[in-house]
Amino acid sequence: METIQFIVAISYFIFGVIVGSFLNVVALRHNTGQTVLGRSNCFSCGKNLSWFELIPIFSFIFQLGKCRVCKSKISWQYPFIELTTGLIFLGIFLKISDLLFISPIQLILTSIYFIVIFSILIVILVYDLRHKIIPDDLVYTFATLSLASMFFDFSTFELSIPTLLPVFSGPILFAPFFLLWFVSSGRWIGLGDGKLALGIGWFLGLSLGASAIMISFWVGAVVGIFLMLISALYLSKKRLTMKSEIPFGPFLILGLILVFFFEIDILNFIL
């Protein structure tokens, strides 16, 4: 990697870490009536946080994961999302820099598109983990942007007309989720997961989208079994069972991330 590329890559990572800090705020305040531009404060003592308490990752480390005033623990969610967003933004640069662009402006505009897409997905991931529901406004925005991308060729920066299969990829991947939701009256899986699968199909296409969903089910099954074993071993009062509700949206997003950046095509491998 050339020096200029290395500097740009590091810039993407740092920018991602900063954006990740903002996405934490968005996810926590979404649908609460609070503005994302308001002052941040400690959830335990209510103290307004100073600028040096809001430095992504470093403030968590220097404060040992605790509030400076009341010493209450700060969730690991904050540095985890900040670091994850930084790595995703770095991955975006590394992936799209391999494409043949006519000018740097195309690299910037393409970066903005993918940054917006993955920022929305990160907020959905955090919100679903905390509330076990996927907000319609976020998932519909993701699906709409994914559908729109099919009419644009990022390698040539020209409009393109997709064939029928890519257009139907979203509804095809949505159908099984809708069936499970309909048959179980929402007990087995939420319809929000189906809406997310709709966007995944349009964003990745049928083969890669199906691969992302298969990976999400596999990872979800392993994590679910692991959590049940831990719950049983430690005799937790909130013991997890097969009937326990575990949000599936984060696994779908994880599957999408793995397939997008590592181009894992399970169907192509099988067939």
C-alpha positions as CSV (number, residue, x, y, z in Angstrom):
1,M,0.0,0.0,0.0
2,E,1.4,3.4,-1.0
3,T,1.9,6.1,1.6
4,I,-1.0,8.2,0.4
5,Q,-3.3,5.2,0.4
6,F,-2.2,4.3,3.9
7,I,-3.0,7.9,5.1
8,V,-6.4,7.8,3.5
9,A,-7.1,4.4,5.0
10,I,-6.2,5.6,8.5
11,S,-8.4,8.6,7.9
12,Y,-11.3,6.4,7.0
13,F,-10.8,4.4,10.2
14,I,-10.6,7.5,12.4
15,F,-13.6,9.0,10.8
16,G,-15.5,5.7,11.3
17,V,-14.6,5.7,15.0
18,I,-15.9,9.3,15.4
19,V,-19.1,8.4,13.4
20,G,-19.5,5.3,15.6
21,S,-19.6,7.5,18.7
22,F,-22.4,9.5,17.1
23,L,-24.3,6.3,16.0
24,N,-24.3,5.2,19.6
25,V,-26.2,8.4,20.5
26,V,-28.6,7.9,17.6
27,A,-29.4,4.4,18.6
28,L,-29.9,5.3,22.2
29,R,-32.1,8.3,21.5
30,H,-34.1,7.0,18.5
31,N,-37.8,7.0,19.2
32,T,-37.3,8.6,22.6
33,G,-38.2,12.2,21.6
34,Q,-34.7,13.3,22.4
35,T,-32.7,15.2,19.8
36,V,-29.3,13.6,18.8
37,L,-27.7,17.1,19.1
38,G,-28.4,17.4,22.9
39,R,-25.7,17.2,25.5
40,S,-24.5,13.7,26.5
41,N,-24.8,12.8,30.1
42,C,-24.3,9.9,32.5
43,F,-27.3,7.7,32.7
44,S,-26.8,7.1,36.4
45,C,-26.0,10.5,37.9
46,G,-27.1,12.7,35.1
47,K,-23.9,14.7,34.9
48,N,-23.3,16.5,31.6
49,L,-20.1,15.0,30.0
50,S,-17.2,17.2,29.1
51,W,-15.4,17.0,25.8
52,F,-12.6,14.9,27.2
53,E,-15.1,12.4,28.5
54,L,-16.4,11.9,24.9
55,I,-13.3,11.0,23.1
56,P,-14.1,7.8,21.2
57,I,-12.5,4.6,22.7
58,F,-9.8,6.5,24.7
59,S,-12.2,8.1,27.2
60,F,-13.6,4.6,28.0
61,I,-10.0,3.3,28.5
62,F,-8.7,6.2,30.6
63,Q,-11.8,6.2,32.8
64,L,-11.5,2.4,33.2
65,G,-15.1,2.0,31.9
66,K,-16.6,4.1,34.7
67,C,-18.2,7.5,35.1
68,R,-15.7,10.0,36.6
69,V,-18.3,11.3,39.2
70,C,-20.5,8.4,40.3
71,K,-18.2,5.6,39.2
72,S,-21.1,3.7,37.6
73,K,-20.0,1.3,34.9
74,I,-20.2,2.5,31.3
75,S,-21.5,-0.1,28.8
76,W,-19.0,-1.9,26.6
77,Q,-21.4,-1.1,23.7
78,Y,-19.8,2.4,23.3
79,P,-16.2,1.4,22.5
80,F,-17.3,-1.7,20.7
81,I,-19.5,0.1,18.3
82,E,-16.9,2.9,17.8
83,L,-14.2,0.4,17.0
84,T,-16.5,-1.7,14.8
85,T,-17.6,1.3,12.8
86,G,-14.0,2.3,12.3
87,L,-13.1,-1.1,11.0
88,I,-16.1,-1.1,8.7
89,F,-15.2,2.3,7.2
90,L,-11.7,1.1,6.7
91,G,-13.1,-2.0,5.0
92,I,-15.2,0.3,2.7
93,F,-12.2,2.1,1.6
94,L,-10.2,-1.0,0.9
95,K,-13.0,-2.6,-1.0
96,I,-14.0,0.3,-3.3
97,S,-10.4,1.5,-3.9
98,D,-9.9,-1.7,-6.0
99,L,-12.6,-0.4,-8.4
100,L,-11.6,1.6,-11.5
101,F,-12.6,5.2,-10.8
102,I,-12.3,8.0,-13.3
103,S,-11.8,10.6,-10.6
104,P,-11.4,11.0,-6.8
105,I,-14.9,12.5,-6.6
106,Q,-16.3,9.1,-7.6
107,L,-14.4,7.5,-4.8
108,I,-15.8,10.0,-2.3
109,L,-19.4,9.7,-3.6
110,T,-19.3,5.9,-3.5
111,S,-17.8,6.0,0.0
112,I,-20.7,8.3,1.1
113,Y,-23.2,5.8,-0.2
114,F,-21.7,2.8,1.6
115,I,-21.0,4.8,4.8
116,V,-24.7,5.8,4.9
117,I,-25.8,2.2,4.3
118,F,-23.6,0.7,7.0
119,S,-24.3,3.5,9.5
120,I,-28.0,2.7,9.2
121,L,-27.3,-1.0,9.7
122,I,-25.2,-0.3,12.8
123,V,-28.0,1.8,14.4
124,I,-30.5,-1.0,13.6
125,L,-28.1,-3.6,15.2
126,V,-27.8,-1.6,18.4
127,Y,-31.5,-0.7,18.6
128,D,-32.6,-4.3,18.0
129,L,-30.2,-5.6,20.6
130,R,-31.6,-3.2,23.2
131,H,-35.3,-3.2,22.3
132,K,-35.8,-6.4,20.3
133,I,-37.4,-4.5,17.5
134,I,-36.3,-3.1,14.2
135,P,-37.5,0.5,13.5
136,D,-39.5,0.8,10.3
137,D,-38.0,4.1,9.3
138,L,-34.5,2.8,9.4
139,V,-35.1,-0.6,7.7
140,Y,-37.2,1.0,5.0
141,T,-34.5,3.6,4.3
142,F,-31.9,0.8,4.0
143,A,-34.2,-1.2,1.7
144,T,-34.9,1.9,-0.5
145,L,-31.2,2.8,-0.8
146,S,-30.4,-0.9,-1.6
147,L,-33.0,-1.0,-4.4
148,A,-31.8,2.3,-5.8
149,S,-28.2,1.0,-6.0
150,M,-29.3,-1.6,-8.5
151,F,-30.0,1.1,-11.1
152,F,-26.5,2.5,-10.8
153,D,-23.1,1.0,-11.8
154,F,-20.5,2.1,-9.3
155,S,-17.6,0.9,-11.4
156,T,-18.5,3.2,-14.4
157,F,-20.7,5.8,-12.5
158,E,-23.5,5.3,-15.0
159,L,-27.1,4.5,-14.7
160,S,-28.0,0.9,-15.5
161,I,-31.2,-1.1,-16.0
162,P,-31.1,-4.3,-13.8
163,T,-32.4,-7.6,-15.0
164,L,-35.5,-9.2,-13.3
165,L,-33.5,-11.5,-11.0
166,P,-31.8,-8.8,-9.0
167,V,-35.1,-6.9,-8.7
168,F,-36.8,-10.0,-7.3
169,S,-33.9,-10.9,-5.0
170,G,-35.3,-8.8,-2.2
171,P,-38.9,-10.2,-2.3
172,I,-37.5,-13.8,-2.7
173,L,-35.5,-13.5,0.5
174,F,-38.3,-11.7,2.2
175,A,-40.8,-14.5,1.5
176,P,-39.5,-17.2,3.9
177,F,-39.4,-14.7,6.8
178,F,-43.0,-13.5,6.0
179,L,-44.2,-17.1,5.9
180,L,-42.6,-17.9,9.3
181,W,-44.0,-14.7,10.7
182,F,-47.5,-15.3,9.3
183,V,-47.7,-19.0,10.4
184,S,-46.5,-18.3,13.9
185,S,-48.4,-15.0,14.3
186,G,-45.0,-13.4,15.0
187,R,-44.0,-15.8,17.7
188,W,-41.1,-17.4,15.8
189,I,-39.7,-14.3,14.1
190,G,-40.5,-10.7,13.7
191,L,-41.5,-9.1,10.4
192,G,-38.8,-6.6,10.9
193,D,-36.3,-9.3,10.1
194,G,-38.1,-10.0,6.9
195,K,-37.9,-6.3,5.9
196,L,-34.2,-6.4,6.7
197,A,-33.9,-9.5,4.4
198,L,-35.7,-7.6,1.7
199,G,-33.0,-4.9,1.8
200,I,-30.2,-7.5,2.0
201,G,-31.5,-9.2,-1.2
202,W,-31.4,-5.9,-3.1
203,F,-28.1,-4.8,-1.6
204,L,-26.2,-8.1,-2.2
205,G,-28.2,-9.9,-4.9
206,L,-29.9,-13.3,-4.6
207,S,-26.8,-15.6,-4.3
208,L,-24.8,-13.4,-1.9
209,G,-28.0,-12.3,0.0
210,A,-28.9,-16.0,0.5
211,S,-25.4,-16.6,1.7
212,A,-25.7,-13.8,4.2
213,I,-28.9,-15.2,5.6
214,M,-27.6,-18.7,5.8
215,I,-24.5,-17.4,7.7
216,S,-26.8,-15.5,10.1
217,F,-28.8,-18.6,10.9
218,W,-25.7,-20.6,11.5
219,V,-24.1,-18.0,13.7
220,G,-27.4,-17.3,15.5
221,A,-27.8,-21.0,16.3
222,V,-24.3,-21.3,17.7
223,V,-24.6,-18.2,19.8
224,G,-28.0,-19.2,21.0
225,I,-26.8,-22.6,22.1
226,F,-23.8,-21.1,23.8
227,L,-25.9,-18.6,25.7
228,M,-28.2,-21.3,26.9
229,L,-25.3,-23.4,28.1
230,I,-23.8,-20.4,30.0
231,S,-27.2,-19.7,31.4
232,A,-27.6,-23.3,32.6
233,L,-24.1,-23.5,34.1
234,Y,-24.4,-20.3,36.1
235,L,-28.0,-21.0,37.1
236,S,-29.1,-17.6,36.0
237,K,-32.5,-16.3,37.3
238,K,-33.3,-15.3,33.7
239,R,-32.4,-18.7,32.3
240,L,-32.5,-18.9,28.5
241,T,-34.4,-21.7,26.8
242,M,-35.5,-22.5,23.2
243,K,-38.5,-20.2,23.9
244,S,-36.4,-17.2,24.9
245,E,-36.5,-14.2,22.6
246,I,-33.2,-13.4,21.0
247,P,-33.1,-10.5,18.4
248,F,-32.2,-11.9,15.0
249,G,-31.5,-8.6,13.2
250,P,-27.9,-8.3,14.5
251,F,-27.1,-11.8,13.1
252,L,-28.6,-10.8,9.7
253,I,-26.4,-7.7,9.7
254,L,-23.3,-9.7,10.7
255,G,-24.0,-12.1,7.8
256,L,-24.3,-9.1,5.4
257,I,-21.0,-7.6,6.6
258,L,-19.1,-10.9,6.3
259,V,-20.5,-11.5,2.8
260,F,-20.0,-8.0,1.6
261,F,-16.4,-7.6,2.7
262,F,-15.2,-11.2,2.1
263,E,-17.4,-12.1,-0.8
264,I,-18.6,-15.3,0.6
265,D,-20.8,-17.1,-1.9
266,I,-22.0,-20.3,-0.3
267,L,-24.5,-21.1,-3.1
268,N,-21.8,-20.8,-5.7
269,F,-19.5,-23.1,-3.6
270,I,-22.3,-25.7,-3.1
271,L,-23.4,-25.7,-6.8
